Amino acid sequence: MTDFSDKLVQILNYGSLNLALGIGYALKIFDVMDEKGCALSVEELSQATGLNARYLKEWLGIMVAGGIVEMTTSPDSEDAFLLPSDHGDLLCRRAGNNNLGVYTQEIPLLTACAMEAVKQGFQTGRGVPFSNYPDFQTFMSELADAKHRKVLISEFIPYVDQGQLEKRLQQGIRVCDLGCSQGVAACLMAQAYPKSEFVGMDNHEKALEQARNLSKSYGLSNIEFINQDAAKICEVAKFNRLFDYVCAFDAIHDQSHPLDALKGVRYMLRDGGLFSMIDIKASSNIKDNADHSMGPFLYTVSLMHCMPIGLNDNGSGMGMMWGKQQAENLLRQAGFTKVYAEEIPNDSFNLHFLCTP
């Protein structure tokens, strides 16, 4: 019992630390400390950040106790606080793909958005409406958009189908981004490949309005955004064999009816077409995820968002941790004869399921 007691104390400490880390990241306190590169008094940090000194002092207490920030003494014997540069390498926005600080915001956001609704769901079995999550959706969109801007055109597209997709895009094909959200990925592709035609598809009109405004700001004429439920694509004749390439970035596991959505993708693809499904890298079996380095975190995000969202409309509630085996099974049920689950360069979180009819 002693070992488990120690573990519970650690959980309480680390859970609290995550909350405070999320506050520090959101308010860019880490970025300021990192840019200064030296120990700062509370007043100096207050002046540099424009934040209240009393709140900063309490926050710094958490950071020192948690081993995130080092405490020292200034020449005039005043307490001073330093963010080590190797901590900044992982906590600050400059960290790029190594940035883990941004993820500290997820659990606090989900708690604020959906804690009571999820607790009710345990009793009723019902899902949680999408409308519960505006702040979290905004956060996730910003996270995905930043990643797309960094790697989509320079790294991901050239890697798909050993470079053959990029050649086809340069020559001119029809592309659908399923679950396009605010349209960043679709607009980036439309800008990079002007001979191809693009359609962004989602069923959230507010996001689509933002996508249309973004395409206008880019001056794009080879893209449109349409409101369409992915699970009902097969009911719309104009979509039959319309596209040469369909992509879905982290979108299928949130669907209430993922098999119907995948059947819709198959319905839209022309002969010789390709489907890229990017989704979480995990097993469908809890036992096989027991040693996953971020297993508790990913399952919690799924419990608080992905699974209850997927239960809406009498949905299956697949959840983010549906896993490789279940994903491959649904893709084959949807009519894809070839399904390749591939590692993605510089992305340890996701798998690329490259599929052909």
VOBA-1610 file (N, C-alpha, C; in pm, whole numbers, padded with zeros to 5 digits, always signed):
BEGIN
Met+00082-00122+00000Met+00000+00000+00000Met+00085+00126+00000Thr+00206+00116+00056Thr+00291+00235+00061Thr+00325+00283-00078Asp+00360+00190-00168Asp+00394+00227-00305Asp+00278+00294-00376Phe+00157+00240-00356Phe+00041+00299-00422Phe+00008+00435-00361Ser+00026+00449-00231Ser+00006+00578-00167Ser+00099+00683-00225Asp+00225+00644-00245Asp+00322+00735-00306Asp+00278+00773-00448Lys+00225+00674-00520Lys+00180+00700-00657Lys+00065+00799-00659Leu-00029+00783-00565Leu-00142+00875-00560Leu-00097+01017-00527Val+00000+01029-00438Val+00054+01162-00406Val+00117+01224-00531Gln+00189+01143-00606Gln+00249+01192-00731Gln+00140+01238-00829Ile+00034+01160-00838Ile-00076+01196-00929Ile-00136+01330-00890Leu-00160+01349-00762Leu-00214+01476-00716Leu-00121+01592-00749Asn+00008+01571-00726Asn+00106+01675-00756Asn+00116+01703-00905Tyr+00124+01598-00986Tyr+00142+01618-01130Tyr+00015+01671-01196Gly-00102+01629-01145Gly-00227+01684-01198Gly-00235+01834-01172Ser-00196+01874-01051Ser-00195+02016-01018Ser-00092+02089-01101Leu+00022+02028-01121Leu+00129+02089-01199Leu+00086+02109-01344Asn+00013+02013-01400Asn-00035+02027-01537Asn-00126+02149-01551Leu-00213+02170-01453Leu-00301+02286-01457Leu-00221+02416-01459Ala-00121+02424-01372Ala-00040+02545-01365Ala+00047+02562-01489Leu+00097+02452-01543Leu+00173+02459-01667Leu+00087+02513-01781Gly-00037+02467-01787Gly-00128+02515-01890Gly-00152+02664-01881Ile-00163+02715-01758Ile-00180+02859-01738Ile-00054+02932-01785Gly+00062+02881-01747Gly+00188+02945-01785Gly+00210+02947-01935Tyr+00167+02839-02001Tyr+00183+02834-02147Tyr+00086+02931-02214Ala-00039+02929-02171Ala-00141+03014-02233Ala-00107+03162-02220Leu-00051+03200-02106Leu-00017+03340-02081Leu+00123+03377-02130Lys+00193+03281-02192Lys+00325+03302-02251Lys+00432+03340-02148Ile+00411+03296-02022Ile+00510+03325-01918Ile+00640+03251-01948Phe+00628+03126-01992Phe+00748+03049-02024Phe+00826+03115-02138Asp+00756+03163-02238Asp+00823+03224-02352Asp+00902+03348-02310Val+00842+03426-02222Val+00911+03547-02174Val+01035+03510-02094Met+01021+03415-02002Met+01135+03373-01921Met+01246+03315-02009Asp+01204+03241-02110Asp+01300+03181-02202Asp+01373+03287-02283Glu+01300+03386-02331Glu+01361+03493-02410Glu+01458+03576-02327Lys+01423+03600-02200Lys+01511+03677-02113Lys+01641+03600-02085Gly+01629+03470-02066Gly+01748+03386-02051Gly+01825+03408-01922Cys+01764+03470-01822Cys+01833+03494-01695Cys+01730+03487-01583Ala+01781+03480-01460Ala+01692+03477-01345Ala+01624+03613-01326Leu+01493+03609-01298Leu+01415+03730-01283Leu+01346+03733-01147Ser+01339+03850-01089Ser+01258+03866-00968Ser+01111+03863-01007Val+01024+03852-00907Val+00881+03854-00935Val+00841+03984-01003Glu+00894+04096-00954Glu+00861+04225-01012Glu+00912+04237-01156Glu+01032+04186-01180Glu+01087+04191-01316Glu+01003+04106-01411Leu+00960+03990-01364Leu+00876+03904-01448Leu+00739+03970-01471Ser+00688+04036-01369Ser+00561+04106-01382Ser+00571+04216-01489Gln+00679+04291-01485Gln+00697+04398-01583Gln+00714+04341-01724Ala+00787+04230-01734Ala+00814+04171-01866Ala+00690+04108-01928Thr+00602+04054-01842Thr+00482+03985-01894Thr+00358+04072-01893Gly+00360+04179-01812Gly+00240+04260-01795Gly+00137+04194-01707Leu+00179+04095-01628Leu+00087+04019-01543Leu+00104+04060-01397Asn+00003+04031-01316Asn+00001+04069-01176Asn+00108+03995-01096Ala+00184+04070-01016Ala+00296+04013-00941Ala+00250+03911-00837Arg+00139+03937-00771Arg+00094+03843-00667Arg+00056+03709-00726Tyr-00016+03712-00839Tyr-00050+03587-00905Tyr+00075+03515-00954Leu+00169+03590-01009Leu+00293+03530-01056Leu+00371+03464-00943Lys+00373+03527-00827Lys+00447+03469-00714Lys+00390+03333-00676Glu+00258+03324-00670Glu+00195+03196-00634Glu+00222+03091-00741Trp+00214+03133-00866Trp+00241+03041-00978Trp+00385+02994-00976Leu+00477+03084-00946Leu+00619+03046-00939Leu+00645+02945-00826Gly+00566+02955-00719Gly+00578+02856-00613Gly+00550+02715-00664Ile+00448+02704-00749Ile+00416+02574-00809Ile+00531+02528-00899Met+00581+02619-00980Met+00686+02585-01075Met+00816+02542-01006Val+00849+02607-00896Val+00970+02569-00821Val+00949+02435-00752Ala+00834+02418-00686Ala+00805+02292-00617Ala+00797+02176-00714Gly+00756+02205-00837Gly+00744+02100-00938Gly+00869+02075-01018Gly+00975+02150-00993Gly+01101+02128-01064Gly+01101+02181-01206Ile+01015+02274-01236Ile+01009+02332-01370Ile+01097+02457-01379Val+01092+02538-01275Val+01169+02662-01268Val+01267+02652-01152Glu+01387+02705-01169Glu+01487+02706-01063Glu+01483+02839-00988Met+01500+02830-00858Met+01499+02950-00774Met+01640+02980-00727Thr+01677+03105-00735Thr+01809+03148-00692Thr+01795+03283-00621Thr+01906+03345-00592Thr+01905+03474-00523Thr+01979+03577-00607Ser+01920+03693-00623Ser+01983+03800-00701Ser+02093+03866-00618Pro+02178+03947-00682Pro+02286+04016-00608Pro+02237+04098-00490Asp+02113+04148-00494Asp+02061+04226-00382Asp+01976+04141-00288Ser+02002+04009-00292Ser+01940+03912-00200Ser+01789+03896-00221Glu+01742+03926-00339Glu+01601+03908-00371Glu+01582+03774-00440Asp+01469+03708-00414Asp+01440+03582-00481Asp+01433+03606-00633Ala+01493+03512-00706Ala+01491+03522-00853Ala+01462+03385-00910Phe+01405+03384-01032Phe+01353+03260-01089Phe+01402+03245-01233Leu+01450+03123-01263Leu+01510+03095-01394Leu+01443+02974-01457Leu+01406+02987-01584Leu+01362+02872-01662Leu+01482+02817-01736Pro+01532+02697-01699Pro+01648+02641-01769Pro+01622+02628-01919Ser+01724+02650-01998Ser+01706+02650-02143Ser+01659+02515-02195Asp+01705+02405-02131Asp+01661+02273-02178Asp+01514+02248-02145His+01460+02319-02045His+01316+02312-02018His+01240+02392-02125Gly+01297+02506-02162Gly+01237+02585-02268Gly+01233+02513-02401Asp+01329+02422-02420Asp+01333+02344-02544Asp+01208+02260-02564Leu+01136+02234-02456Leu+01014+02151-02463Leu+00887+02227-02428Leu+00902+02337-02356Leu+00786+02408-02304Leu+00744+02529-02385Cys+00833+02584-02465Cys+00806+02713-02531Cys+00764+02695-02676Arg+00705+02798-02728Arg+00657+02794-02866Arg+00769+02776-02966Arg+00889+02819-02932Arg+01003+02802-03022Arg+01041+02656-03041Ala+00986+02566-02958Ala+01025+02426-02963Ala+00977+02354-03088Gly+00882+02412-03160Gly+00834+02350-03284Gly+00772+02214-03259Asn+00819+02113-03332Asn+00763+01978-03318Asn+00792+01915-03182Asn+00889+01970-03108Asn+00921+01918-02975Asn+00840+01985-02865Asn+00748+02073-02904Asn+00670+02149-02807Asn+00568+02059-02737Leu+00594+02029-02611Leu+00497+01955-02530Leu+00417+02048-02440Gly+00466+02171-02424Gly+00397+02266-02339Gly+00255+02293-02386Val+00234+02296-02516Val+00102+02327-02569Val-00002+02225-02523Tyr+00039+02100-02502Tyr-00057+01996-02464Tyr-00103+02008-02319Thr-00030+02087-02238Thr-00073+02104-02099Thr-00207+02176-02089Gln-00252+02238-02196Gln-00379+02310-02194Gln-00500+02220-02214Glu-00478+02099-02267Glu-00591+02015-02309Glu-00681+01972-02194Ile-00624+01914-02090Ile-00706+01862-01980Ile-00778+01974-01905Pro-00712+02086-01873Pro-00788+02197-01812Pro-00903+02246-01899Leu-00880+02258-02030Leu-00986+02302-02120Leu-01103+02204-02121Leu-01072+02075-02130Leu-01177+01974-02134Leu-01254+01969-02003Thr-01184+01990-01893Thr-01252+01994-01763Thr-01353+02107-01758Ala-01311+02225-01806Ala-01401+02340-01807Ala-01519+02321-01902Cys-01493+02256-02016Cys-01597+02240-02118Cys-01699+02132-02084Ala-01653+02021-02026Ala-01738+01903-02032Ala-01742+01817-01906Met-01683+01859-01797Met-01676+01773-01679Met-01815+01727-01632Glu-01907+01821-01615Glu-02040+01784-01565Glu-02117+01702-01668Ala-02104+01738-01794Ala-02175+01664-01899Ala-02125+01521-01911Val-01994+01502-01898Val-01939+01367-01906Val-01982+01284-01785Lys-01983+01344-01667Lys-02029+01271-01549Lys-02175+01228-01566Gln-02256+01314-01624Gln-02395+01276-01653Gln-02400+01162-01754Gly-02308+01166-01851Gly-02304+01061-01952Gly-02278+00923-01893Phe-02201+00916-01786Phe-02179+00788-01719Phe-02310+00728-01671Gln-02405+00812-01635Gln-02533+00764-01583Gln-02636+00741-01693Thr-02632+00825-01796Thr-02736+00818-01900Thr-02692+00743-02025Gly-02560+00738-02050Gly-02509+00677-02173Gly-02518+00768-02293Arg-02569+00889-02273Arg-02582+00982-02386Arg-02451+01053-02414Gly-02442+01107-02535Gly-02324+01181-02574Gly-02327+01323-02520Val-02222+01398-02552Val-02212+01538-02513Val-02217+01622-02640Pro-02305+01722-02646Pro-02317+01802-02769Pro-02187+01871-02807Phe-02167+01885-02936Phe-02050+01954-02989Phe-02044+02097-02936Ser-02161+02154-02909Ser-02169+02293-02862Ser-02107+02314-02725Asn-02078+02205-02652Asn-02013+02218-02522Asn-01865+02256-02533Tyr-01809+02245-02652Tyr-01663+02249-02664Tyr-01607+02367-02745Pro-01663+02485-02742Pro-01610+02590-02830Pro-01464+02625-02802Asp-01427+02639-02675Asp-01289+02675-02643Asp-01192+02564-02680Phe-01234+02439-02653Phe-01146+02327-02687Phe-01132+02312-02837Gln-01241+02329-02910Gln-01234+02318-03056Gln-01144+02426-03115Thr-01152+02547-03059Thr-01065+02655-03105Thr-00920+02619-03081Phe-00892+02566-02963Phe-00755+02525-02929Phe-00705+02417-03023Met-00786+02313-03047Met-00743+02203-03133Met-00724+02249-03277Ser-00810+02338-03322Ser-00794+02391-03458Ser-00663+02468-03472Glu-00633+02550-03372Glu-00507+02625-03376Glu-00388+02531-03376Leu-00397+02424-03298Leu-00289+02327-03291Leu-00270+02257-03425Ala-00381+02212-03484Ala-00373+02143-03613Ala-00326+02238-03723Asp-00377+02361-03720Asp-00341+02458-03824Asp-00191+02488-03821Ala-00136+02503-03700Ala+00007+02531-03688Ala+00089+02415-03746Lys+00043+02295-03721Lys+00113+02178-03773Lys+00102+02172-03926His-00016+02196-03979His-00033+02195-04124His+00057+02298-04191Arg+00062+02417-04134Arg+00145+02523-04194Arg+00293+02484-04195Lys+00332+02405-04099Lys+00473+02369-04087Lys+00513+02251-04176Val+00426+02148-04186Val+00471+02023-04248Val+00387+01972-04364Leu+00264+02023-04383Leu+00175+01961-04481Leu+00234+01959-04621Ile+00276+02074-04670Ile+00325+02084-04807Ile+00470+02042-04819Ser+00549+02072-04718Ser+00693+02045-04726Ser+00729+01901-04694Glu+00649+01835-04608Glu+00686+01700-04562Glu+00582+01594-04593Phe+00454+01622-04559Phe+00355+01515-04569Phe+00319+01480-04713Ile+00280+01579-04791Ile+00238+01550-04928Ile+00350+01482-05009Pro+00475+01529-05001Pro+00581+01461-05079Pro+00605+01315-05038Tyr+00564+01281-04915Tyr+00586+01145-04866Tyr+00476+01048-04909Val+00354+01098-04936Val+00240+01011-04967Val+00262+00938-05099Asp+00244+00806-05094Asp+00257+00723-05214Asp+00392+00744-05283Gln+00496+00758-05199Gln+00634+00771-05247Gln+00650+00885-05349Gly+00580+00993-05324Gly+00594+01111-05408Gly+00500+01117-05527Gln+00427+01008-05552Gln+00339+01006-05669Gln+00221+01101-05655Leu+00170+01115-05530Leu+00058+01206-05509Leu+00097+01350-05545Glu+00214+01392-05504Glu+00257+01528-05532Glu+00264+01554-05683Lys+00312+01457-05757Lys+00318+01472-05903Lys+00179+01488-05962Arg+00083+01410-05912Arg-00054+01419-05963Arg-00117+01553-05926Leu-00088+01601-05806Leu-00139+01730-05764Leu-00085+01843-05851Gln+00040+01831-05888Gln+00102+01932-05974Gln+00040+01931-06113Gln+00000+01813-06159Gln-00060+01801-06293Gln-00206+01844-06294Gly-00277+01820-06181Gly-00416+01861-06171Gly-00512+01747-06146Ile-00562+01735-06022Ile-00661+01635-05985Ile-00766+01700-05896Arg-00872+01625-05862Arg-00977+01673-05772Arg-00955+01612-05633Val-00960+01700-05531Val-00924+01660-05394Val-01035+01702-05298Cys-01065+01615-05201Cys-01158+01648-05094Cys-01088+01635-04960Asp-01098+01740-04877Asp-01052+01735-04738Asp-01176+01714-04652Leu-01193+01591-04603Leu-01311+01554-04526Leu-01291+01592-04379Gly-01386+01666-04323Gly-01369+01718-04188Gly-01269+01832-04188Cys-01287+01924-04280Cys-01188+02029-04309Cys-01179+02135-04201Ser-01276+02142-04111Ser-01279+02243-04006Ser-01267+02383-04066Gln-01171+02463-04022Gln-01159+02601-04067Gln-01080+02617-04196Gly-01047+02504-04259Gly-00999+02508-04397Gly-00852+02533-04421Val-00769+02531-04318Val-00629+02564-04337Val-00559+02463-04427Ala-00576+02334-04400Ala-00509+02233-04482Ala-00553+02242-04628Ala-00683+02254-04650Ala-00734+02261-04787Ala-00681+02385-04859Cys-00676+02498-04790Cys-00627+02621-04854Cys-00477+02613-04884Leu-00403+02553-04794Leu-00259+02537-04818Leu-00235+02451-04942Met-00312+02343-04956Met-00296+02257-05073Met-00340+02329-05200Ala-00452+02401-05192Ala-00501+02473-05311Ala-00401+02580-05356Gln-00336+02643-05261Gln-00236+02744-05294Gln-00113+02681-05356Ala-00071+02565-05303Ala+00052+02500-05351Ala+00033+02431-05485Tyr-00091+02389-05515Tyr-00115+02311-05637Tyr-00231+02375-05715Pro-00207+02486-05783Pro-00313+02563-05849Pro-00383+02491-05964Lys-00321+02385-06020Lys-00384+02312-06129Lys-00488+02211-06078Ser-00486+02184-05949Ser-00582+02091-05890Ser-00703+02167-05833Glu-00814+02095-05817Glu-00936+02153-05761Glu-00965+02089-05626Phe-01008+02171-05530Phe-01022+02126-05392Phe-01161+02155-05338Val-01210+02062-05257Val-01335+02080-05186Val-01308+02050-05039Gly-01342+02147-04952Gly-01340+02123-04808Gly-01479+02087-04762Met-01492+01979-04687Met-01623+01927-04649Met-01631+01915-04497Asp-01735+01972-04439Asp-01759+01965-04295Asp-01907+01989-04273Asn-01955+01961-04151Asn-02096+01989-04124Asn-02114+02092-04013His-02009+02172-03989His-02017+02279-03891His-02005+02413-03965Glu-02119+02480-03980Glu-02126+02596-04068Glu-02037+02711-04021Lys-02023+02728-03890Lys-01939+02836-03840Lys-01794+02816-03884Ala-01746+02693-03876Ala-01609+02664-03922Ala-01597+02685-04072Leu-01701+02647-04147Leu-01697+02664-04292Leu-01695+02812-04332Glu-01764+02895-04256Glu-01760+03039-04284Glu-01618+03092-04269Gln-01549+03046-04165Gln-01410+03086-04145Gln-01323+03034-04259Ala-01351+02912-04305Ala-01274+02854-04415Ala-01292+02934-04543Arg-01415+02975-04570Arg-01441+03054-04691Arg-01370+03190-04684Asn-01370+03250-04567Asn-01300+03377-04551Asn-01150+03360-04570Leu-01097+03247-04521Leu-00955+03221-04538Leu-00920+03204-04685Ser-01003+03131-04759Ser-00974+03111-04901Ser-00978+03243-04977Lys-01068+03332-04936Lys-01073+03465-04999Lys-00946+03543-04970Ser-00897+03534-04846Ser-00775+03607-04810Ser-00654+03554-04886Tyr-00659+03427-04924Tyr-00552+03367-05005Tyr-00568+03400-05153Gly-00687+03451-05192Gly-00713+03478-05332Gly-00726+03352-05416Leu-00785+03248-05358Leu-00794+03119-05426Leu-00920+03107-05510Ser-00907+03051-05629Ser-01022+03029-05716Ser-01044+02880-05744Asn-00960+02795-05687Asn-00966+02650-05714Asn-01013+02572-05592Ile-01097+02636-05508Ile-01142+02569-05387Ile-01283+02614-05350Glu-01360+02523-05292Glu-01490+02558-05236Glu-01511+02478-05107Phe-01599+02529-05023Phe-01629+02462-04896Phe-01778+02436-04888Ile-01813+02312-04854Ile-01954+02273-04854Ile-01991+02207-04722Asn-02116+02228-04683Asn-02170+02168-04561Asn-02230+02032-04596Gln-02166+01927-04547Gln-02211+01793-04580Gln-02178+01698-04466Asp-02276+01623-04419Asp-02257+01520-04318Asp-02182+01404-04383Ala-02067+01369-04328Ala-01984+01263-04387Ala-02057+01130-04394Ala-02146+01106-04297Ala-02217+00978-04293Ala-02325+00967-04398Lys-02357+01077-04467Lys-02466+01076-04566Lys-02418+01105-04707Ile-02291+01092-04730Ile-02233+01119-04861Ile-02292+01028-04968Cys-02311+00901-04933Cys-02361+00804-05032Cys-02502+00836-05080Glu-02570+00927-05010Glu-02705+00965-05051Glu-02704+01076-05156Val-02585+01127-05188Val-02575+01241-05279Val-02505+01196-05407Ala-02582+01185-05514Ala-02531+01128-05640Ala-02413+01205-05698Lys-02412+01337-05679Lys-02306+01418-05742Lys-02167+01387-05686Phe-02161+01323-05569Phe-02032+01291-05511Phe-01974+01159-05562Asn-02054+01082-05635Asn-02008+00949-05679Asn-01888+00962-05772Arg-01776+00902-05731Arg-01652+00899-05809Arg-01610+01040-05854Leu-01618+01133-05764Leu-01588+01272-05798Leu-01442+01309-05775Phe-01374+01236-05683Phe-01241+01279-05640Phe-01132+01175-05669Asp-01013+01228-05694Asp-00894+01144-05713Asp-00820+01121-05581Tyr-00838+01213-05488Tyr-00770+01202-05358Tyr-00861+01259-05251Val-00876+01184-05142Val-00951+01229-05025Val-00859+01217-04904Cys-00860+01318-04820Cys-00782+01312-04697Cys-00871+01344-04578Ala-00840+01284-04464Ala-00912+01310-04339Ala-00810+01317-04228Phe-00785+01437-04179Phe-00684+01458-04075Phe-00750+01452-03937Asp-00726+01341-03868Asp-00772+01327-03729Asp-00922+01354-03718Ala-00999+01306-03815Ala-01141+01340-03821Ala-01234+01219-03809Ile-01191+01102-03850Ile-01283+00988-03859Ile-01325+00936-03722His-01233+00932-03626His-01269+00873-03496His-01373+00956-03421Asp-01391+01083-03458Asp-01492+01167-03393Asp-01631+01149-03454Gln-01640+01079-03565Gln-01768+01062-03633Gln-01864+00975-03551Ser-01989+01012-03549Ser-02089+00928-03482Ser-02106+00795-03554His-02091+00800-03688His-02108+00680-03769His-01985+00665-03862Pro-01873+00625-03804Pro-01748+00622-03881Pro-01751+00528-04001Leu-01820+00415-03990Leu-01826+00323-04103Leu-01900+00388-04219Asp-02010+00457-04192Asp-02083+00526-04298Asp-01998+00636-04361Ala-01920+00705-04277Ala-01832+00810-04330Ala-01726+00749-04422Leu-01671+00635-04383Leu-01569+00570-04466Leu-01631+00514-04595Lys-01754+00466-04585Lys-01823+00423-04707Lys-01844+00542-04800Gly-01868+00658-04740Gly-01882+00779-04819Gly-01753+00815-04892Val-01641+00799-04824Val-01512+00824-04888Val-01493+00730-05007Arg-01522+00604-04984Arg-01510+00505-05093Arg-01602+00541-05210Tyr-01720+00589-05180Tyr-01818+00629-05281Tyr-01765+00747-05363Met-01692+00835-05300Met-01643+00956-05369Met-01520+00930-05455Leu-01446+00824-05427Leu-01319+00802-05495Leu-01336+00743-05635Arg-01262+00798-05727Arg-01255+00741-05861Arg-01166+00618-05860Asp-01176+00536-05966Asp-01084+00423-05981Asp-00941+00477-05984Gly-00853+00413-05909Gly-00716+00460-05902Gly-00695+00572-05802Gly-00801+00610-05728Gly-00790+00717-05630Gly-00722+00671-05502Leu-00687+00768-05419Leu-00619+00742-05293Leu-00696+00808-05179Phe-00694+00742-05063Phe-00750+00800-04942Phe-00644+00798-04834Ser-00615+00916-04777Ser-00524+00928-04663Ser-00605+00954-04538Met-00602+00860-04445Met-00664+00880-04314Met-00553+00890-04211Ile-00541+01007-04150Ile-00440+01026-04046Ile-00512+01018-03913Asp-00469+00925-03829Asp-00537+00905-03701Asp-00437+00857-03598Ile-00483+00847-03474Ile-00394+00822-03362Ile-00324+00686-03374Lys-00201+00683-03331Lys-00121+00561-03332Lys-00141+00489-03199Ala-00221+00382-03204Ala-00252+00306-03083Ala-00305+00170-03123Ser-00320+00084-03025Ser-00382-00047-03046Ser-00529-00039-03011Ser-00608-00130-03065Ser-00749-00136-03031Ser-00772-00205-02898Asn-00668-00265-02842Asn-00679-00339-02716Asn-00616-00260-02602Ile-00692-00241-02494Ile-00642-00166-02380Ile-00511-00225-02328Lys-00504-00356-02323Lys-00385-00424-02271Lys-00260-00382-02348Asp-00273-00370-02479Asp-00157-00336-02562Asp-00118-00189-02549Asn-00207-00108-02493Asn-00177+00034-02472Asn-00131+00065-02330Ala-00123-00040-02248Ala-00089-00019-02106Ala+00047+00047-02089Asp+00139+00020-02182Asp+00273+00078-02173Asp+00292+00197-02267His+00184+00243-02329His+00193+00360-02417His+00243+00479-02335Ser+00341+00549-02385Ser+00404+00657-02307Ser+00306+00768-02270Met+00200+00784-02350Met+00099+00887-02319Met-00041+00827-02309Gly-00048+00700-02275Gly-00176+00630-02268Gly-00280+00697-02180Pro-00249+00727-02053Pro-00350+00791-01967Pro-00399+00924-02023Phe-00308+01002-02078Phe-00345+01132-02135Phe-00439+01115-02254Leu-00404+01025-02347Leu-00484+01007-02467Leu-00621+00948-02436Tyr-00626+00851-02345Tyr-00755+00795-02306Tyr-00843+00901-02238Thr-00780+00991-02161Thr-00858+01095-02093Thr-00915+01194-02193Val-00835+01235-02292Val-00887+01324-02396Val-01002+01256-02469Ser-00989+01127-02493Ser-01096+01053-02560Ser-01222+01047-02474Leu-01205+01019-02345Leu-01319+01012-02254Leu-01392+01146-02244Met-01315+01254-02243Met-01373+01387-02219Met-01423+01454-02347His-01381+01403-02465His-01423+01468-02589His-01462+01370-02699Cys-01365+01293-02747Cys-01386+01216-02870Cys-01498+01113-02857Met-01496+01035-02749Met-01597+00932-02731Met-01737+00989-02710Pro-01757+01088-02619Pro-01893+01143-02606Pro-01943+01216-02728Ile-01855+01281-02803Ile-01896+01344-02928Ile-01947+01237-03025Gly-01875+01124-03029Gly-01913+01016-03120Gly-02039+00942-03080Leu-02087+00962-02956Leu-02211+00899-02912Leu-02335+00976-02956Asn-02318+01101-03000Asn-02433+01180-03045Asn-02500+01116-03166Asp-02626+01144-03186Asp-02702+01090-03299Asp-02701+00938-03299Asn-02716+00879-03180Asn-02714+00732-03165Asn-02587+00671-03224Gly-02476+00741-03203Gly-02350+00700-03264Gly-02279+00589-03189Ser-02170+00544-03249Ser-02094+00432-03195Ser-01999+00473-03083Gly-01966+00601-03073Gly-01874+00645-02969Gly-01739+00577-02982Met-01681+00581-03102Met-01557+00509-03128Met-01444+00555-03037Gly-01427+00683-03023Gly-01321+00735-02936Gly-01187+00742-03006Met-01100+00825-02952Met-00970+00846-03014Met-00882+00722-03011Met-00900+00637-02910Met-00815+00519-02896Met-00878+00396-02960Trp-00950+00417-03071Trp-01011+00303-03143Trp-00904+00209-03196Gly-00789+00260-03231Gly-00674+00176-03259Gly-00661+00124-03401Lys-00541+00081-03431Lys-00502+00038-03565Lys-00588-00078-03616Gln-00611-00180-03533Gln-00683-00298-03578Gln-00827-00264-03616Gln-00894-00184-03532Gln-01033-00149-03561Gln-01041-00056-03682Ala-00944+00033-03694Ala-00942+00123-03810Ala-00928+00043-03939Glu-00835-00049-03941Glu-00815-00131-04061Glu-00939-00213-04092Asn-01005-00266-03990Asn-01125-00346-04010Asn-01237-00263-04073Leu-01259-00141-04020Leu-01364-00056-04074Leu-01332-00011-04217Leu-01207+00016-04244Leu-01168+00056-04379Leu-01197-00056-04479Arg-01170-00178-04441Arg-01199-00291-04531Arg-01350-00313-04545Gln-01423-00296-04435Gln-01570-00307-04443Gln-01627-00200-04536Ala-01561-00086-04541Ala-01609+00024-04625Ala-01581+00001-04773Gly-01499-00100-04804Gly-01475-00133-04944Gly-01336-00105-04995Phe-01244-00072-04907Phe-01106-00051-04951Phe-01033-00185-04956Thr-00979-00216-05071Thr-00915-00346-05090Thr-00771-00347-05043Lys-00707-00231-05046Lys-00569-00221-04999Lys-00561-00113-04893Val-00513-00153-04775Val-00500-00061-04661Val-00358-00075-04605Tyr-00284+00033-04609Tyr-00147+00033-04559Tyr-00138+00129-04439Ala-00102+00076-04323Ala-00082+00160-04204Ala+00066+00194-04196Glu+00099+00322-04215Glu+00237+00364-04228Glu+00275+00462-04119Glu+00401+00454-04078Glu+00457+00556-03989Glu+00468+00687-04067Ile+00451+00800-03995Ile+00462+00931-04056Ile+00593+00994-04011Pro+00676+01042-04102Pro+00802+01105-04063Pro+00781+01218-03963Asn+00858+01218-03857Asn+00856+01323-03755Asn+00721+01338-03686Asp+00646+01228-03679Asp+00516+01231-03610Asp+00499+01099-03536Ser+00525+01102-03406Ser+00517+00980-03326Ser+00377+00954-03273Phe+00284+01049-03291Phe+00149+01035-03236Phe+00053+00963-03330Asn+00077+00973-03461Asn-00024+00930-03558Asn+00028+00824-03656Leu-00068+00758-03718Leu-00041+00668-03829Leu-00108+00723-03954His-00051+00689-04069His-00110+00725-04197His-00168+00598-04259Phe-00298+00593-04270Phe-00364+00480-04336Phe-00386+00519-04482Leu-00304+00465-04570Leu-00315+00493-04713Leu-00399+00382-04776Cys-00509+00419-04838Cys-00608+00322-04884Cys-00641+00343-05030Thr-00666+00231-05099Thr-00711+00236-05239Thr-00834+00148-05253Pro-00925+00184-05346Pro-01047+00106-05366Pro-01019-00037-05410
//
